[in-house]
Amino acid sequence: MILISLPRGNGKTVTLIKLSAETRTPILCYTRAHKKYVEEKAIELGLDIPTPLFYCGRPILGVKEIIVDEVEALLRSALGTKISFATFSEEEGFNGL
């Protein structure tokens, strides 16, 4: 997994859209509104991406791999609460950007 950590408004979503277009991996969004934003941004960039998915509280079936945009917002939505602290275990091949 590659973790992209940048301040808001510094191109994280654009980077993920480009990666999605290149790898044909769908982007998982935390709301329908965010899904629509990603679709519109891809069109604006002139990039063809797989249809983004949005989290609806159920397992994602039939997809081998996903790109997650705004992982903290996704977790907050899934858990229904603010996340105060979290850990992250680096896996073999981990790259932090």
Phi and psi in radians as a Rosetta constraint file:
Dihedral C 1 N 2 CA 2 C 2 CIRCULARHARMONIC -1.875 0.35
Dihedral N 2 CA 2 C 2 N 3 CIRCULARHARMONIC 2.240 0.35
Dihedral C 2 N 3 CA 3 C 3 CIRCULARHARMONIC -1.844 0.35
Dihedral N 3 CA 3 C 3 N 4 CIRCULARHARMONIC 2.131 0.35
Dihedral C 3 N 4 CA 4 C 4 CIRCULARHARMONIC -1.823 0.35
Dihedral N 4 CA 4 C 4 N 5 CIRCULARHARMONIC 2.045 0.35
Dihedral C 4 N 5 CA 5 C 5 CIRCULARHARMONIC -2.151 0.35
Dihedral N 5 CA 5 C 5 N 6 CIRCULARHARMONIC 1.869 0.35
Dihedral C 5 N 6 CA 6 C 6 CIRCULARHARMONIC -2.460 0.35
Dihedral N 6 CA 6 C 6 N 7 CIRCULARHARMONIC 2.752 0.35
Dihedral C 6 N 7 CA 7 C 7 CIRCULARHARMONIC -1.090 0.35
Dihedral N 7 CA 7 C 7 N 8 CIRCULARHARMONIC 2.749 0.35
Dihedral C 7 N 8 CA 8 C 8 CIRCULARHARMONIC -0.953 0.35
Dihedral N 8 CA 8 C 8 N 9 CIRCULARHARMONIC 2.411 0.35
Dihedral C 8 N 9 CA 9 C 9 CIRCULARHARMONIC 1.424 0.35
Dihedral N 9 CA 9 C 9 N 10 CIRCULARHARMONIC 0.306 0.35
Dihedral C 9 N 10 CA 10 C 10 CIRCULARHARMONIC -1.970 0.35
Dihedral N 10 CA 10 C 10 N 11 CIRCULARHARMONIC 0.338 0.35
Dihedral C 10 N 11 CA 11 C 11 CIRCULARHARMONIC 1.712 0.35
Dihedral N 11 CA 11 C 11 N 12 CIRCULARHARMONIC 0.251 0.35
Dihedral C 11 N 12 CA 12 C 12 CIRCULARHARMONIC -1.090 0.35
Dihedral N 12 CA 12 C 12 N 13 CIRCULARHARMONIC -0.865 0.35
Dihedral C 12 N 13 CA 13 C 13 CIRCULARHARMONIC -1.137 0.35
Dihedral N 13 CA 13 C 13 N 14 CIRCULARHARMONIC -0.715 0.35
Dihedral C 13 N 14 CA 14 C 14 CIRCULARHARMONIC -1.059 0.35
Dihedral N 14 CA 14 C 14 N 15 CIRCULARHARMONIC -0.748 0.35
Dihedral C 14 N 15 CA 15 C 15 CIRCULARHARMONIC -1.041 0.35
Dihedral N 15 CA 15 C 15 N 16 CIRCULARHARMONIC -0.764 0.35
Dihedral C 15 N 16 CA 16 C 16 CIRCULARHARMONIC -1.176 0.35
Dihedral N 16 CA 16 C 16 N 17 CIRCULARHARMONIC -0.640 0.35
Dihedral C 16 N 17 CA 17 C 17 CIRCULARHARMONIC -1.098 0.35
Dihedral N 17 CA 17 C 17 N 18 CIRCULARHARMONIC -0.757 0.35
Dihedral C 17 N 18 CA 18 C 18 CIRCULARHARMONIC -1.098 0.35
Dihedral N 18 CA 18 C 18 N 19 CIRCULARHARMONIC -0.735 0.35
Dihedral C 18 N 19 CA 19 C 19 CIRCULARHARMONIC -1.129 0.35
Dihedral N 19 CA 19 C 19 N 20 CIRCULARHARMONIC -0.681 0.35
Dihedral C 19 N 20 CA 20 C 20 CIRCULARHARMONIC -1.100 0.35
Dihedral N 20 CA 20 C 20 N 21 CIRCULARHARMONIC -0.769 0.35
Dihedral C 20 N 21 CA 21 C 21 CIRCULARHARMONIC -1.098 0.35
Dihedral N 21 CA 21 C 21 N 22 CIRCULARHARMONIC -0.720 0.35
Dihedral C 21 N 22 CA 22 C 22 CIRCULARHARMONIC -1.242 0.35
Dihedral N 22 CA 22 C 22 N 23 CIRCULARHARMONIC -0.726 0.35
Dihedral C 22 N 23 CA 23 C 23 CIRCULARHARMONIC -1.719 0.35
Dihedral N 23 CA 23 C 23 N 24 CIRCULARHARMONIC -0.174 0.35
Dihedral C 23 N 24 CA 24 C 24 CIRCULARHARMONIC 1.071 0.35
Dihedral N 24 CA 24 C 24 N 25 CIRCULARHARMONIC 0.566 0.35
Dihedral C 24 N 25 CA 25 C 25 CIRCULARHARMONIC -1.759 0.35
Dihedral N 25 CA 25 C 25 N 26 CIRCULARHARMONIC 2.244 0.35
Dihedral C 25 N 26 CA 26 C 26 CIRCULARHARMONIC -1.236 0.35
Dihedral N 26 CA 26 C 26 N 27 CIRCULARHARMONIC 2.644 0.35
Dihedral C 26 N 27 CA 27 C 27 CIRCULARHARMONIC -1.670 0.35
Dihedral N 27 CA 27 C 27 N 28 CIRCULARHARMONIC 2.289 0.35
Dihedral C 27 N 28 CA 28 C 28 CIRCULARHARMONIC -1.648 0.35
Dihedral N 28 CA 28 C 28 N 29 CIRCULARHARMONIC 2.163 0.35
Dihedral C 28 N 29 CA 29 C 29 CIRCULARHARMONIC -1.896 0.35
Dihedral N 29 CA 29 C 29 N 30 CIRCULARHARMONIC 2.774 0.35
Dihedral C 29 N 30 CA 30 C 30 CIRCULARHARMONIC -1.545 0.35
Dihedral N 30 CA 30 C 30 N 31 CIRCULARHARMONIC -0.251 0.35
Dihedral C 30 N 31 CA 31 C 31 CIRCULARHARMONIC -2.577 0.35
Dihedral N 31 CA 31 C 31 N 32 CIRCULARHARMONIC 2.893 0.35
Dihedral C 31 N 32 CA 32 C 32 CIRCULARHARMONIC -1.097 0.35
Dihedral N 32 CA 32 C 32 N 33 CIRCULARHARMONIC -0.671 0.35
Dihedral C 32 N 33 CA 33 C 33 CIRCULARHARMONIC -1.090 0.35
Dihedral N 33 CA 33 C 33 N 34 CIRCULARHARMONIC -0.716 0.35
Dihedral C 33 N 34 CA 34 C 34 CIRCULARHARMONIC -1.160 0.35
Dihedral N 34 CA 34 C 34 N 35 CIRCULARHARMONIC -0.683 0.35
Dihedral C 34 N 35 CA 35 C 35 CIRCULARHARMONIC -1.018 0.35
Dihedral N 35 CA 35 C 35 N 36 CIRCULARHARMONIC -0.794 0.35
Dihedral C 35 N 36 CA 36 C 36 CIRCULARHARMONIC -1.091 0.35
Dihedral N 36 CA 36 C 36 N 37 CIRCULARHARMONIC -0.733 0.35
Dihedral C 36 N 37 CA 37 C 37 CIRCULARHARMONIC -1.035 0.35
Dihedral N 37 CA 37 C 37 N 38 CIRCULARHARMONIC -0.791 0.35
Dihedral C 37 N 38 CA 38 C 38 CIRCULARHARMONIC -1.101 0.35
Dihedral N 38 CA 38 C 38 N 39 CIRCULARHARMONIC -0.759 0.35
Dihedral C 38 N 39 CA 39 C 39 CIRCULARHARMONIC -1.061 0.35
Dihedral N 39 CA 39 C 39 N 40 CIRCULARHARMONIC -0.802 0.35
Dihedral C 39 N 40 CA 40 C 40 CIRCULARHARMONIC -1.154 0.35
Dihedral N 40 CA 40 C 40 N 41 CIRCULARHARMONIC -0.663 0.35
Dihedral C 40 N 41 CA 41 C 41 CIRCULARHARMONIC -1.167 0.35
Dihedral N 41 CA 41 C 41 N 42 CIRCULARHARMONIC -0.680 0.35
Dihedral C 41 N 42 CA 42 C 42 CIRCULARHARMONIC -1.098 0.35
Dihedral N 42 CA 42 C 42 N 43 CIRCULARHARMONIC -0.737 0.35
Dihedral C 42 N 43 CA 43 C 43 CIRCULARHARMONIC -1.092 0.35
Dihedral N 43 CA 43 C 43 N 44 CIRCULARHARMONIC -0.793 0.35
Dihedral C 43 N 44 CA 44 C 44 CIRCULARHARMONIC -1.005 0.35
Dihedral N 44 CA 44 C 44 N 45 CIRCULARHARMONIC -0.649 0.35
Dihedral C 44 N 45 CA 45 C 45 CIRCULARHARMONIC -1.434 0.35
Dihedral N 45 CA 45 C 45 N 46 CIRCULARHARMONIC -0.128 0.35
Dihedral C 45 N 46 CA 46 C 46 CIRCULARHARMONIC 1.254 0.35
Dihedral N 46 CA 46 C 46 N 47 CIRCULARHARMONIC 0.521 0.35
Dihedral C 46 N 47 CA 47 C 47 CIRCULARHARMONIC -1.953 0.35
Dihedral N 47 CA 47 C 47 N 48 CIRCULARHARMONIC 2.459 0.35
Dihedral C 47 N 48 CA 48 C 48 CIRCULARHARMONIC -1.693 0.35
Dihedral N 48 CA 48 C 48 N 49 CIRCULARHARMONIC 2.009 0.35
Dihedral C 48 N 49 CA 49 C 49 CIRCULARHARMONIC -2.110 0.35
Dihedral N 49 CA 49 C 49 N 50 CIRCULARHARMONIC 2.738 0.35
Dihedral C 49 N 50 CA 50 C 50 CIRCULARHARMONIC -1.076 0.35
Dihedral N 50 CA 50 C 50 N 51 CIRCULARHARMONIC 2.665 0.35
Dihedral C 50 N 51 CA 51 C 51 CIRCULARHARMONIC -0.969 0.35
Dihedral N 51 CA 51 C 51 N 52 CIRCULARHARMONIC 2.153 0.35
Dihedral C 51 N 52 CA 52 C 52 CIRCULARHARMONIC -1.101 0.35
Dihedral N 52 CA 52 C 52 N 53 CIRCULARHARMONIC 2.678 0.35
Dihedral C 52 N 53 CA 53 C 53 CIRCULARHARMONIC -1.867 0.35
Dihedral N 53 CA 53 C 53 N 54 CIRCULARHARMONIC 2.780 0.35
Dihedral C 53 N 54 CA 54 C 54 CIRCULARHARMONIC -2.263 0.35
Dihedral N 54 CA 54 C 54 N 55 CIRCULARHARMONIC 2.574 0.35
Dihedral C 54 N 55 CA 55 C 55 CIRCULARHARMONIC -1.293 0.35
Dihedral N 55 CA 55 C 55 N 56 CIRCULARHARMONIC 2.217 0.35
Dihedral C 55 N 56 CA 56 C 56 CIRCULARHARMONIC -2.239 0.35
Dihedral N 56 CA 56 C 56 N 57 CIRCULARHARMONIC 0.413 0.35
Dihedral C 56 N 57 CA 57 C 57 CIRCULARHARMONIC 1.501 0.35
Dihedral N 57 CA 57 C 57 N 58 CIRCULARHARMONIC 0.071 0.35
Dihedral C 57 N 58 CA 58 C 58 CIRCULARHARMONIC -2.150 0.35
Dihedral N 58 CA 58 C 58 N 59 CIRCULARHARMONIC 2.777 0.35
Dihedral C 58 N 59 CA 59 C 59 CIRCULARHARMONIC -1.039 0.35
Dihedral N 59 CA 59 C 59 N 60 CIRCULARHARMONIC 2.627 0.35
Dihedral C 59 N 60 CA 60 C 60 CIRCULARHARMONIC -1.620 0.35
Dihedral N 60 CA 60 C 60 N 61 CIRCULARHARMONIC 1.954 0.35
Dihedral C 60 N 61 CA 61 C 61 CIRCULARHARMONIC -1.731 0.35
Dihedral N 61 CA 61 C 61 N 62 CIRCULARHARMONIC 2.581 0.35
Dihedral C 61 N 62 CA 62 C 62 CIRCULARHARMONIC 1.355 0.35
Dihedral N 62 CA 62 C 62 N 63 CIRCULARHARMONIC 0.180 0.35
Dihedral C 62 N 63 CA 63 C 63 CIRCULARHARMONIC -2.128 0.35
Dihedral N 63 CA 63 C 63 N 64 CIRCULARHARMONIC 2.146 0.35
Dihedral C 63 N 64 CA 64 C 64 CIRCULARHARMONIC -1.374 0.35
Dihedral N 64 CA 64 C 64 N 65 CIRCULARHARMONIC -0.529 0.35
Dihedral C 64 N 65 CA 65 C 65 CIRCULARHARMONIC -2.668 0.35
Dihedral N 65 CA 65 C 65 N 66 CIRCULARHARMONIC 2.548 0.35
Dihedral C 65 N 66 CA 66 C 66 CIRCULARHARMONIC -2.371 0.35
Dihedral N 66 CA 66 C 66 N 67 CIRCULARHARMONIC 2.831 0.35
Dihedral C 66 N 67 CA 67 C 67 CIRCULARHARMONIC -1.909 0.35
Dihedral N 67 CA 67 C 67 N 68 CIRCULARHARMONIC 2.272 0.35
Dihedral C 67 N 68 CA 68 C 68 CIRCULARHARMONIC -1.848 0.35
Dihedral N 68 CA 68 C 68 N 69 CIRCULARHARMONIC 2.162 0.35
Dihedral C 68 N 69 CA 69 C 69 CIRCULARHARMONIC -1.754 0.35
Dihedral N 69 CA 69 C 69 N 70 CIRCULARHARMONIC 2.288 0.35
Dihedral C 69 N 70 CA 70 C 70 CIRCULARHARMONIC 1.069 0.35
Dihedral N 70 CA 70 C 70 N 71 CIRCULARHARMONIC 1.089 0.35
Dihedral C 70 N 71 CA 71 C 71 CIRCULARHARMONIC -1.018 0.35
Dihedral N 71 CA 71 C 71 N 72 CIRCULARHARMONIC -0.644 0.35
Dihedral C 71 N 72 CA 72 C 72 CIRCULARHARMONIC -1.127 0.35
Dihedral N 72 CA 72 C 72 N 73 CIRCULARHARMONIC -0.768 0.35
Dihedral C 72 N 73 CA 73 C 73 CIRCULARHARMONIC -1.103 0.35
Dihedral N 73 CA 73 C 73 N 74 CIRCULARHARMONIC -0.671 0.35
Dihedral C 73 N 74 CA 74 C 74 CIRCULARHARMONIC -1.114 0.35
Dihedral N 74 CA 74 C 74 N 75 CIRCULARHARMONIC -0.799 0.35
Dihedral C 74 N 75 CA 75 C 75 CIRCULARHARMONIC -1.128 0.35
Dihedral N 75 CA 75 C 75 N 76 CIRCULARHARMONIC -0.728 0.35
Dihedral C 75 N 76 CA 76 C 76 CIRCULARHARMONIC -1.057 0.35
Dihedral N 76 CA 76 C 76 N 77 CIRCULARHARMONIC -0.725 0.35
Dihedral C 76 N 77 CA 77 C 77 CIRCULARHARMONIC -1.157 0.35
Dihedral N 77 CA 77 C 77 N 78 CIRCULARHARMONIC -0.777 0.35
Dihedral C 77 N 78 CA 78 C 78 CIRCULARHARMONIC -1.159 0.35
Dihedral N 78 CA 78 C 78 N 79 CIRCULARHARMONIC -0.679 0.35
Dihedral C 78 N 79 CA 79 C 79 CIRCULARHARMONIC -1.575 0.35
Dihedral N 79 CA 79 C 79 N 80 CIRCULARHARMONIC -0.345 0.35
Dihedral C 79 N 80 CA 80 C 80 CIRCULARHARMONIC 1.283 0.35
Dihedral N 80 CA 80 C 80 N 81 CIRCULARHARMONIC 0.417 0.35
Dihedral C 80 N 81 CA 81 C 81 CIRCULARHARMONIC -2.723 0.35
Dihedral N 81 CA 81 C 81 N 82 CIRCULARHARMONIC 2.793 0.35
Dihedral C 81 N 82 CA 82 C 82 CIRCULARHARMONIC -1.216 0.35
Dihedral N 82 CA 82 C 82 N 83 CIRCULARHARMONIC 2.477 0.35
Dihedral C 82 N 83 CA 83 C 83 CIRCULARHARMONIC -1.722 0.35
Dihedral N 83 CA 83 C 83 N 84 CIRCULARHARMONIC 2.036 0.35
Dihedral C 83 N 84 CA 84 C 84 CIRCULARHARMONIC -1.422 0.35
Dihedral N 84 CA 84 C 84 N 85 CIRCULARHARMONIC -0.781 0.35
Dihedral C 84 N 85 CA 85 C 85 CIRCULARHARMONIC -2.509 0.35
Dihedral N 85 CA 85 C 85 N 86 CIRCULARHARMONIC 2.688 0.35
Dihedral C 85 N 86 CA 86 C 86 CIRCULARHARMONIC -2.673 0.35
Dihedral N 86 CA 86 C 86 N 87 CIRCULARHARMONIC 2.753 0.35
Dihedral C 86 N 87 CA 87 C 87 CIRCULARHARMONIC -2.034 0.35
Dihedral N 87 CA 87 C 87 N 88 CIRCULARHARMONIC 2.826 0.35
Dihedral C 87 N 88 CA 88 C 88 CIRCULARHARMONIC -2.485 0.35
Dihedral N 88 CA 88 C 88 N 89 CIRCULARHARMONIC 2.140 0.35
Dihedral C 88 N 89 CA 89 C 89 CIRCULARHARMONIC -1.645 0.35
Dihedral N 89 CA 89 C 89 N 90 CIRCULARHARMONIC 2.170 0.35
Dihedral C 89 N 90 CA 90 C 90 CIRCULARHARMONIC -1.257 0.35
Dihedral N 90 CA 90 C 90 N 91 CIRCULARHARMONIC 2.246 0.35
Dihedral C 90 N 91 CA 91 C 91 CIRCULARHARMONIC -1.689 0.35
Dihedral N 91 CA 91 C 91 N 92 CIRCULARHARMONIC 2.876 0.35
Dihedral C 91 N 92 CA 92 C 92 CIRCULARHARMONIC -1.021 0.35
Dihedral N 92 CA 92 C 92 N 93 CIRCULARHARMONIC 2.304 0.35
Dihedral C 92 N 93 CA 93 C 93 CIRCULARHARMONIC 1.525 0.35
Dihedral N 93 CA 93 C 93 N 94 CIRCULARHARMONIC 0.068 0.35
Dihedral C 93 N 94 CA 94 C 94 CIRCULARHARMONIC -1.126 0.35
Dihedral N 94 CA 94 C 94 N 95 CIRCULARHARMONIC 2.401 0.35
Dihedral C 94 N 95 CA 95 C 95 CIRCULARHARMONIC -2.274 0.35
Dihedral N 95 CA 95 C 95 N 96 CIRCULARHARMONIC 2.143 0.35
Dihedral C 95 N 96 CA 96 C 96 CIRCULARHARMONIC -1.745 0.35
Dihedral N 96 CA 96 C 96 N 97 CIRCULARHARMONIC 2.243 0.35
